[in-house]
Amino acid sequence: MLRDFFLGSIKIHILYHANVEPIYGAYLIEELASHGYDISPGTLYPTLRQLHSTGLLEKFEENVDGKVRKYYTITPKGKQVLKEGKHQVRELAEEVLGKDWRNIDHEQT
C-alpha cells in the first residue's frame, strides 16, 4: 500500500534529477535507494517510459562500454510539473510536519 503513495514522490524525484543532469535507470535505482526507496527495474523503467510518453522527459541514447544506454532529460513541460510538484511537497510537509518542519526531530510522529 505504501508503494502507491511513494510512486508520486518518486516521479517528482526523477524530474528533479533530470533537471540537474541527464539520468538513466541504473543511476536512478541507486539514487532512490540512498533515500530509502526500494524500487525495482520493473517499476522504474515503465515509470520513465510514462514520463517520456507524457512529454515530461526527453530521451536520447548513447553507447557506453558497448551497450546502448537510454538517458533522460527534463522538458519545459516537465520543468513546469516539477515546479508545481515542489510547491505541493512544500505545502504537504508544512501541513503534516508543521510550519517549522525543517527543524523537526525525525523520531517524532
C-alpha positions as CSV (number, residue, x, y, z in Angstrom):
1,M,0.0,0.0,0.0
2,L,2.8,2.4,0.8
3,R,4.2,1.7,-2.6
4,D,1.3,3.6,-4.2
5,F,1.9,6.6,-2.0
6,F,5.6,6.7,-2.8
7,L,5.2,6.4,-6.6
8,G,4.2,10.1,-6.9
9,S,7.1,11.2,-4.8
10,I,9.4,9.0,-6.9
11,K,8.2,10.8,-10.1
12,I,9.0,14.2,-8.6
13,H,12.4,12.8,-7.5
14,I,13.0,11.6,-11.1
15,L,12.0,15.0,-12.6
16,Y,14.3,16.8,-10.1
17,H,17.3,14.7,-11.1
18,A,16.5,15.0,-14.8
19,N,16.5,18.8,-14.3
20,V,20.0,18.6,-12.8
21,E,21.7,16.3,-15.4
22,P,20.8,13.5,-17.8
23,I,19.7,10.5,-15.9
24,Y,19.5,6.7,-16.6
25,G,17.8,3.8,-14.9
26,A,20.7,2.2,-13.0
27,Y,21.8,5.6,-11.6
28,L,18.2,6.3,-10.5
29,I,17.8,2.9,-8.8
30,E,21.0,3.7,-6.7
31,E,20.0,7.3,-6.1
32,L,16.5,6.4,-4.9
33,A,17.9,3.6,-2.8
34,S,20.1,6.2,-1.0
35,H,16.8,7.9,0.1
36,G,15.2,4.6,1.3
37,Y,13.2,3.8,-1.8
38,D,13.4,0.1,-2.9
39,I,12.4,0.4,-6.5
40,S,12.8,-2.4,-8.9
41,P,13.6,-2.1,-12.6
42,G,10.1,-3.5,-13.3
43,T,8.7,-0.3,-11.6
44,L,11.3,2.2,-12.6
45,Y,11.5,1.6,-16.4
46,P,7.7,1.8,-17.0
47,T,7.7,5.0,-14.9
48,L,10.4,6.5,-17.1
49,R,8.6,5.5,-20.3
50,Q,5.4,7.0,-18.9
51,L,7.1,10.3,-18.0
52,H,8.6,10.3,-21.6
53,S,5.3,9.5,-23.3
54,T,3.5,12.3,-21.5
55,G,6.2,14.8,-22.6
56,L,7.8,15.4,-19.2
57,L,11.1,13.8,-20.2
58,E,13.1,13.6,-23.4
59,K,15.1,10.5,-24.2
60,F,18.4,10.0,-26.1
61,E,20.7,7.0,-26.4
62,E,24.4,6.7,-26.1
63,N,26.8,3.8,-26.5
64,V,28.5,3.2,-23.2
65,D,31.1,0.4,-23.0
66,G,29.4,-1.4,-26.0
67,K,25.9,-1.1,-24.6
68,V,23.2,1.3,-25.5
69,R,22.2,3.4,-22.5
70,K,18.9,5.5,-22.5
71,Y,19.3,8.9,-21.0
72,Y,16.5,11.2,-20.0
73,T,16.4,14.9,-19.6
74,I,13.6,17.2,-18.4
75,T,11.4,19.0,-20.9
76,P,9.9,22.5,-20.4
77,K,6.6,20.8,-19.6
78,G,8.5,18.6,-17.1
79,K,10.0,21.7,-15.5
80,Q,6.5,23.2,-15.0
81,V,5.3,20.0,-13.4
82,L,8.4,19.9,-11.2
83,K,7.8,23.4,-10.1
84,E,4.2,22.6,-9.2
85,G,5.3,19.4,-7.5
86,K,7.8,21.2,-5.4
87,H,5.1,23.6,-4.3
88,Q,2.8,20.7,-3.3
89,V,5.5,18.9,-1.5
90,R,6.3,22.0,0.5
91,E,2.7,22.6,1.4
92,L,2.3,18.9,2.4
93,A,5.4,19.0,4.6
94,E,4.2,22.1,6.3
95,E,0.7,20.7,6.9
96,V,1.8,17.3,8.1
97,L,5.0,18.3,10.0
98,G,4.2,21.9,10.9
99,K,5.5,25.2,9.6
100,D,8.9,24.6,11.1
101,W,9.3,21.2,9.5
102,R,13.0,21.6,8.7
103,N,13.8,21.6,12.4
104,I,11.6,18.7,13.5
105,D,13.1,15.8,15.3
106,H,12.8,12.9,12.9
107,E,11.8,10.5,15.6
108,Q,8.6,12.4,16.4
109,T,5.3,11.2,14.8
